[in-house]
Amino acid sequence: MYPHHKLLCPRCRREVEFVLTPDILKQASEARDGLARVALTHEDHVVVVQVDRYGAVRNITVSLMVE
């Protein structure tokens, strides 16, 4: 079982959760800046989480969804 991250959405202040998989860690270790970006659909917006190669959350941003 892979570790779960529970975060507070900066926009709506509700909890958002994602599973930290080996693919995410691999993407971070291969990235030039050492960060993987995970986009999570959250109600009417998207939470973008930046994770380093050790699985630590380094940044959280929000983007609006456009249909």
Secondary structure, 3 states (H helix, E strand, C coil): CCCEEEEECCCCCCEEEEECCHHHHHHHHHCCCCEEEEEEEECCEEEEEEEECCCCEEEEEEEECCC
